[in-house]
């Protein structure tokens, strides 16, 4: 019997459920987005371990590792610390889907999920393994934002929350200046390094940067604000946070239209930074009745 490629299918035979994935599902995202890698499995068997792997890391560490009813960061690769989580930490209804936050071009590659089940005496026919596989491609193109003259624009950038912040720099490369749109260091904004065009016109949505929110509000935009905006967050590698990331980037392409002045916040043309890119997986169920 022929099955479509890249299809997740479930086969129910005499009450025994087995699951498999075909060829790796292709996932495409833009830099800065959150990506959902959707993997569904069994709900009736005790889970021994959940392992999300990225084979090209060439490391014994994992993207995500779960064992003994809890995630184990000790076995997690440093590139993914603070950046991944299960969509449902309780794995209700067999949902092992992984959320990968704020992806960059370095996250491009193969991702595999391996779920191991326990064969207890009570559940003699529990399957030993379940696999899901994805090929992720991350584009570097900046997120496009469109606004009308007079509006306030929100450039939404989210990052890790578990690492100490050294500096936050919002830049506009076409200014050809050493000054910034917004500059933060030593736990405070520093206006000395701010470009004169943005003095009094920008602020962080959350000055405390709670939950890793580095989003910038640009007020009362004009056509002169059109252009590219980059955010660079530097983290301190404190001794107690050995795997703190060194940099995080978000990038936007802002286009401000002339005409009647707008009000409120601008709209984003494509997907906002916090939007999760969901991979839809078709499900084929075959019931064989004897």
ZAKEMI-298016 format. One record per residue: x, y, z of N, C-alpha, C in turn; residue in one letter; residue number from 1. Coordinates in steps of 0.1 Angstrom, whole numbers. Layout:
SITE   n_x   n_y   n_z  ca_x  ca_y  ca_z   c_x   c_y   c_z res   n
SITE     X     Y     Z     X     Y     Z     X     Y     Z   a NUM
...
REM end
This chain:
SITE   n_x   n_y   n_z  ca_x  ca_y  ca_z   c_x   c_y   c_z res   n
SITE     8   -12     0     0     0     0     9    12     0   x   1
SITE     5    22    -7    13    34    -9     8    45     1   x   2
SITE    17    52     7    14    63    16    21    76    10   x   3
SITE    14    87    12    20    99     8    33   102    16   x   4
SITE    43   108    10    55   112    17    52   122    28   x   5
SITE    61   122    38    60   132    49    46   132    56   x   6
SITE    40   120    57    27   119    64    29   111    77   x   7
SITE    23   117    87    23   110   100    11   101   100   x   8
SITE    12    88   102     1    79   101     0    70   114   x   9
SITE   -12    66   117   -14    57   128   -21    45   123   x  10
SITE   -16    33   128   -22    21   123   -28    14   136   x  11
SITE   -40    10   135   -47     3   147   -50   -11   142   x  12
SITE   -43   -20   148   -44   -34   145   -46   -42   157   x  13
SITE   -57   -49   159   -60   -57   171   -57   -50   184   x  14
SITE   -60   -37   184   -58   -29   197   -44   -24   199   x  15
SITE   -34   -28   190   -20   -23   192   -18   -11   183   x  16
SITE   -14     0   189   -11    12   181     3    14   179   x  17
SITE     7    16   166    21    19   163    20    32   155   x  18
SITE    31    40   156    32    53   149    45    54   142   x  19
SITE    45    62   131    57    64   124    56    77   116   x  20
SITE    68    82   112    68    93   103    75    89    90   x  21
SITE    71    95    79    78    92    67    90   100    65   x  22
SITE    93   105    53   104   114    51   103   126    60   x  23
SITE   114   133    63   114   144    72   104   155    67   x  24
SITE    96   161    75    87   172    71    96   184    70   x  25
SITE    93   192    59   100   204    57    94   216    63   x  26
SITE   101   223    71    97   235    78   105   247    74   x  27
SITE    98   258    71   105   270    68   101   282    77   x  28
SITE   111   289    81   108   300    91   118   312    88   x  29
SITE   114   323    93   123   335    92   130   337   105   x  30
SITE   142   343   104   150   346   116   142   354   126   x  31
SITE   142   349   139   135   356   149   122   350   153   x  32
SITE   116   341   144   103   335   147   105   323   157   x  33
SITE    94   320   163    93   307   171    87   296   162   x  34
SITE    93   284   163    89   274   154    83   262   163   x  35
SITE    72   257   158    66   245   165    69   233   156   x  36
SITE    76   223   161    78   210   155    68   200   161   x  37
SITE    58   197   153    47   189   159    49   174   158   x  38
SITE    49   168   169    50   153   170    40   148   180   x  39
SITE    32   139   175    21   133   183    23   118   183   x  40
SITE    20   112   195    23    98   197    12    92   206   x  41
SITE    16    81   213     7    73   221     3    80   234   x  42
SITE    -8    77   239   -13    82   251   -15    72   262   x  43
SITE   -14    59   259   -18    48   268    -6    41   274   x  44
SITE     7    45   271    18    38   276    27    47   284   x  45
SITE    34    42   294    43    49   303    55    54   295   x  46
SITE    59    67   296    70    73   289    83    71   297   x  47
SITE    93    66   290   106    64   297   115    76   294   x  48
SITE   115    81   281   124    92   278   119    99   265   x  49
SITE   121   112   264   118   120   252   131   127   248   x  50
SITE   136   125   236   148   130   232   146   138   218   x  51
SITE   149   151   218   149   159   206   164   161   202   x  52
SITE   167   156   190   181   157   186   183   165   174   x  53
SITE   195   170   172   199   177   159   212   170   155   x  54
SITE   212   160   146   224   152   143   236   160   139   x  55
SITE   234   171   132   246   178   127   254   186   138   x  56
SITE   248   185   150   256   191   162   268   183   165   x  57
SITE   268   170   161   279   161   164   283   162   178   x  58
SITE   274   160   187   276   161   201   267   151   208   x  59
SITE   271   147   220   263   138   228   251   145   235   x  60
SITE   251   158   234   240   166   240   228   168   231   x  61
SITE   217   171   237   204   171   230   199   186   228   x  62
SITE   189   187   219   181   199   218   172   200   230   x  63
SITE   167   188   234   158   187   246   159   173   251   x  64
SITE   159   171   264   160   158   270   151   157   282   x  65
SITE   143   146   282   133   144   293   134   130   298   x  66
SITE   136   128   311   137   115   317   133   116   331   x  67
SITE   127   105   336   123   104   350   113   115   354   x  68
SITE   104   118   344    93   127   346    97   142   347   x  69
SITE   109   145   341   113   159   342   123   162   331   x  70
SITE   124   175   326   135   178   317   148   178   324   x  71
SITE   159   174   317   172   173   322   182   182   315   x  72
SITE   184   194   320   193   204   313   207   200   312   x  73
SITE   211   191   321   225   187   321   229   181   307   x  74
SITE   220   174   301   223   168   288   219   177   276   x  75
SITE   215   189   278   211   198   268   223   206   262   x  76
SITE   223   207   248   233   214   241   232   229   245   x  77
SITE   243   236   246   244   250   251   236   259   241   x  78
SITE   236   255   228   229   264   218   214   265   221   x  79
SITE   208   256   229   194   255   230   189   258   245   x  80
SITE   199   261   253   195   264   267   186   276   268   x  81
SITE   175   275   274   166   287   275   158   290   262   x  82
SITE   159   282   252   153   285   239   143   274   235   x  83
SITE   142   263   242   132   253   238   123   249   249   x  84
SITE   111   244   246   102   238   256    92   230   249   x  85
SITE    86   221   256    75   213   250    63   221   250   x  86
SITE    55   220   239    42   228   238    34   224   250   x  87
SITE    33   212   254    26   207   266    35   200   275   x  88
SITE    40   206   285    50   199   294    45   186   300   x  89
SITE    31   185   301    25   173   307    24   162   296   x  90
SITE    26   166   283    25   157   272    11   150   272   x  91
SITE     1   158   275   -13   153   274   -16   149   260   x  92
SITE   -24   138   260   -28   132   247   -17   129   237   x  93
SITE    -5   126   243     6   122   235    12   133   227   x  94
SITE    12   145   232    17   157   224    32   159   229   x  95
SITE    41   155   220    56   157   223    62   169   215   x  96
SITE    53   177   210    57   188   201    67   198   208   x  97
SITE    77   202   200    87   211   206    86   225   200   x  98
SITE    87   235   209    88   249   205   102   254   205   x  99
SITE   107   258   194   121   263   193   120   278   191   x 100
SITE   125   286   201   123   300   201   134   308   194   x 101
SITE   129   319   188   138   329   182   149   323   174   x 102
SITE   144   316   163   154   309   155   163   318   147   x 103
SITE   175   313   144   184   320   136   189   310   124   x 104
SITE   196   316   115   201   307   104   209   295   109   x 105
SITE   215   297   121   223   286   126   214   274   131   x 106
SITE   201   276   132   192   265   136   188   257   124   x 107
SITE   192   261   112   188   253   100   194   239   101   x 108
SITE   186   229    98   191   215    98   180   205   102   x 109
SITE   184   193   104   175   182   107   173   181   122   x 110
SITE   160   179   126   156   177   140   148   164   140   x 111
SITE   152   156   150   145   143   152   140   141   167   x 112
SITE   129   136   168   123   133   181   122   118   183   x 113
SITE   127   113   194   127    99   197   120    97   211   x 114
SITE   109    90   211   102    88   224   103    73   227   x 115
SITE   108    70   239   110    56   244    98    53   254   x 116
SITE    92    42   253    82    37   262    87    26   270   x 117
SITE    81    25   282    84    14   292    75     2   289   x 118
SITE    81    -9   288    73   -21   287    71   -27   301   x 119
SITE    61   -23   307    58   -28   320    50   -41   319   x 120
SITE    48   -48   330    41   -61   330    26   -58   327   x 121
SITE    22   -46   331     8   -42   329     5   -38   315   x 122
SITE    15   -33   308    14   -29   294    24   -37   286   x 123
SITE    21   -50   283    31   -58   277    34   -54   262   x 124
SITE    24   -48   256    25   -46   241    29   -31   238   x 125
SITE    34   -24   248    38   -10   246    49   -10   235   x 126
SITE    48     0   225    59     1   215    72     6   222   x 127
SITE    83     2   216    96     6   222   100    20   218   x 128
SITE    97    25   206   102    38   201    91    44   192   x 129
SITE    92    57   192    84    65   182    93    76   177   x 130
SITE    93    78   164   102    88   158    94    99   150   x 131
SITE    99   111   151    94   122   142   107   129   137   x 132
SITE   106   134   124   118   140   118   114   152   110   x 133
SITE   122   163   111   119   175   104   132   181    98   x 134
SITE   130   188    87   141   196    81   137   210    82   x 135
SITE   145   218    90   141   232    92   151   241    84   x 136
SITE   145   250    77   153   260    70   149   274    75   x 137
SITE   159   281    80   157   295    85   162   305    75   x 138
SITE   154   314    71   158   325    62   163   337    70   x 139
SITE   173   344    64   178   356    71   170   369    68   x 140
SITE   161   368    59   154   380    55   147   387    68   x 141
SITE   149   400    69   142   407    80   127   406    79   x 142
SITE   121   407    91   106   407    91   101   421    86   x 143
SITE    91   421    77    86   433    71    75   439    80   x 144
SITE    76   452    82    67   460    90    62   472    82   x 145
SITE    49   474    81    44   486    74    36   495    83   x 146
SITE    38   508    81    31   518    90    28   530    82   x 147
SITE    19   538    88    16   551    82    22   562    90   x 148
SITE    25   573    84    31   585    91    23   588   103   x 149
SITE    29   590   114    22   594   126    19   582   136   x 150
SITE    20   570   131    18   559   140    29   556   149   x 151
SITE    26   548   159    37   542   167    39   527   162   x 152
SITE    52   523   162    55   510   156    61   502   167   x 153
SITE    56   489   168    62   480   178    71   470   170   x 154
SITE    84   470   173    93   460   167    95   449   178   x 155
SITE    89   437   176    88   428   187   100   418   186   x 156
SITE   108   417   197   119   409   198   119   402   211   x 157
SITE   119   388   211   119   380   223   132   372   224   x 158
SITE   137   370   236   149   362   237   150   354   250   x 159
SITE   161   347   252   162   339   265   160   347   277   x 160
SITE   155   341   288   152   348   300   161   344   312   x 161
SITE   169   333   309   177   328   320   191   332   321   x 162
SITE   195   342   313   209   346   312   210   361   315   x 163
SITE   221   365   322   223   379   326   226   388   314   x 164
SITE   219   399   313   220   408   301   232   418   303   x 165
SITE   240   418   293   251   428   293   248   441   286   x 166
SITE   242   440   274   238   452   267   227   449   257   x 167
SITE   219   459   254   209   458   243   211   470   234   x 168
SITE   212   466   221   215   477   211   205   476   199   x 169
SITE   197   486   198   188   487   186   195   496   176   x 170
SITE   197   492   164   205   499   154   197   501   141   x 171
SITE   201   512   133   196   514   120   208   516   111   x 172
SITE   212   505   104   225   504    97   227   516    87   x 173
SITE   216   521    80   218   531    70   221   545    76   x 174
SITE   221   546    89   225   559    95   239   562    94   x 175
SITE   247   551    92   262   553    90   267   562   102   x 176
SITE   264   557   114   268   565   125   271   555   137   x 177
SITE   280   559   146   283   551   157   272   551   168   x 178
SITE   262   560   166   251   561   176   240   552   173   x 179
SITE   231   549   182   221   539   182   207   545   182   x 180
SITE   198   536   178   184   540   179   180   539   194   x 181
SITE   186   529   201   184   527   215   196   519   220   x 182
SITE   201   523   232   213   517   238   211   515   253   x 183
SITE   213   502   257   211   499   271   224   491   276   x 184
SITE   229   496   288   240   489   294   241   492   309   x 185
SITE   246   483   316   247   485   331   234   488   337   x 186
SITE   224   480   332   210   481   338   203   494   336   x 187
SITE   207   502   326   200   514   323   202   518   309   x 188
SITE   192   526   303   194   531   289   204   543   290   x 189
SITE   212   544   279   223   554   279   221   563   267   x 190
SITE   215   575   270   212   584   259   224   590   252   x 191
SITE   236   590   258   248   595   253   251   589   239   x 192
SITE   248   576   238   251   568   226   239   568   216   x 193
SITE   228   575   219   216   575   211   217   585   199   x 194
SITE   213   581   187   212   591   176   202   601   179   x 195
SITE   205   614   175   196   625   178   182   624   171   x 196
SITE   181   616   160   168   614   154   158   606   163   x 197
SITE   163   599   172   155   590   180   153   594   195   x 198
SITE   160   605   199   159   610   213   145   614   216   x 199
SITE   139   608   227   125   611   231   115   604   222   x 200
SITE   119   595   213   109   589   204   109   574   205   x 201
SITE   118   568   213   118   553   214   119   549   229   x 202
SITE   113   537   231   114   531   245   112   516   243   x 203
SITE   116   509   253   114   495   254    99   493   258   x 204
SITE    92   483   252    79   480   256    78   477   271   x 205
SITE    88   469   275    89   465   290   103   469   294   x 206
SITE   105   481   301   118   485   305   126   475   314   x 207
SITE   118   466   321   124   456   329   128   444   321   x 208
SITE   124   443   308   127   432   300   123   419   306   x 209
SITE   112   419   312   106   407   318   104   396   308   x 210
SITE   107   384   311   104   372   302   112   374   289   x 211
SITE   123   381   289   131   382   277   125   391   266   x 212
SITE   117   401   270   110   410   260   119   422   258   x 213
SITE   125   423   246   134   434   242   127   443   231   x 214
SITE   114   441   230   107   448   220   108   463   221   x 215
SITE   109   470   209   111   485   209    98   491   203   x 216
SITE    94   503   210    84   511   204    90   523   198   x 217
SITE    87   526   185    92   537   178    80   546   176   x 218
SITE    80   558   182    68   567   182    68   577   171   x 219
SITE    55   580   166    53   590   157    62   589   144   x 220
SITE    62   578   137    71   576   126    68   585   115   x 221
SITE    78   588   107    78   595    94    84   587    83   x 222
SITE    83   592    71    89   585    60   104   583    61   x 223
SITE   110   592    69   125   592    71   129   580    80   x 224
SITE   119   574    87   122   562    95   122   549    88   x 225
SITE   118   550    75   118   538    66   133   532    66   x 226
SITE   134   519    67   147   513    66   148   500    75   x 227
SITE   160   495    76   162   483    84   165   487    98   x 228
SITE   160   478   108   163   479   122   168   466   127   x 229
SITE   179   466   134   185   454   140   186   455   155   x 230
SITE   183   444   162   185   444   176   195   434   180   x 231
SITE   205   438   188   215   429   192   215   429   207   x 232
SITE   214   417   213   214   415   228   226   407   231   x 233
SITE   235   413   240   247   406   245   244   401   259   x 234
SITE   248   388   261   247   382   274   260   380   281   x 235
SITE   260   381   294   272   379   302   273   364   305   x 236
SITE   285   359   303   287   345   307   292   343   321   x 237
SITE   282   345   330   285   344   344   289   330   348   x 238
SITE   296   328   358   301   315   362   289   305   365   x 239
SITE   278   311   371   267   303   374   258   300   362   x 240
SITE   260   307   351   253   305   339   263   301   328   x 241
SITE   268   289   328   279   286   319   275   286   304   x 242
SITE   263   283   301   259   282   287   251   294   282   x 243
SITE   253   306   289   246   318   284   250   321   270   x 244
SITE   240   324   261   243   327   247   251   341   246   x 245
SITE   259   342   237   267   355   236   260   366   229   x 246
SITE   251   362   219   244   372   211   230   367   207   x 247
SITE   221   377   205   208   373   200   205   385   190   x 248
SITE   199   382   178   196   392   169   182   391   164   x 249
SITE   176   403   162   163   404   156   164   415   145   x 250
SITE   157   413   134   159   422   123   145   425   116   x 251
SITE   143   438   113   131   443   107   133   452    95   x 252
SITE   124   452    86   124   461    75   112   470    76   x 253
SITE   113   482    80   102   491    82    99   500    70   x 254
SITE    87   501    65    83   509    54    72   519    59   x 255
SITE    74   532    59    64   541    64    59   549    51   x 256
SITE    45   548    50    39   554    39    35   569    42   x 257
SITE    35   577    32    30   591    34    15   591    33   x 258
SITE     9   603    34    -5   604    33   -11   608    47   x 259
SITE   -24   605    49   -31   609    61   -24   602    73   x 260
SITE   -22   610    83   -15   604    95   -23   594   102   x 261
SITE   -17   583   106   -24   572   112   -23   574   127   x 262
SITE   -29   564   134   -29   564   149   -28   550   154   x 263
SITE   -23   548   166   -22   535   171    -9   528   166   x 264
SITE    -9   515   167     3   507   163     2   502   149   x 265
SITE    14   501   143    14   497   129    12   482   128   x 266
SITE     8   477   116     6   463   114    18   456   108   x 267
SITE    20   443   111    31   436   105    27   428    93   x 268
SITE    34   429    82    30   423    70    30   408    70   x 269
SITE    41   403    76    41   388    76    38   383    90   x 270
SITE    47   377    97    44   371   110    51   378   121   x 271
SITE    45   381   132    51   387   143    62   378   149   x 272
SITE    71   384   157    82   376   162    77   365   172   x 273
SITE    66   367   178    62   357   188    53   347   182   x 274
SITE    49   349   169    40   339   163    46   326   161   x 275
SITE    40   315   165    45   302   163    42   297   149   x 276
SITE    52   292   142    51   286   129    47   272   131   x 277
SITE    34   268   127    29   255   130    31   246   118   x 278
SITE    36   234   120    37   225   109    24   216   109   x 279
SITE    16   217    99     4   208    98     8   195    93   x 280
SITE     3   185   100     7   171    96    -6   163    94   x 281
SITE    -8   158    82   -20   150    79   -19   137    87   x 282
SITE   -31   132    90   -32   120    98   -41   110    90   x 283
SITE   -35    98    88   -43    88    81   -45    76    91   x 284
SITE   -58    73    93   -61    62   103   -67    50    95   x 285
SITE   -61    39    97   -66    27    90   -70    17   101   x 286
SITE   -82    13   100   -88     4   110   -90   -10   102   x 287
SITE   -83   -20   107   -85   -33   102   -94   -42   111   x 288
SITE  -105   -46   106  -114   -54   114  -113   -68   110   x 289
SITE  -111   -76   120  -110   -90   118  -123   -97   122   x 290
REM end
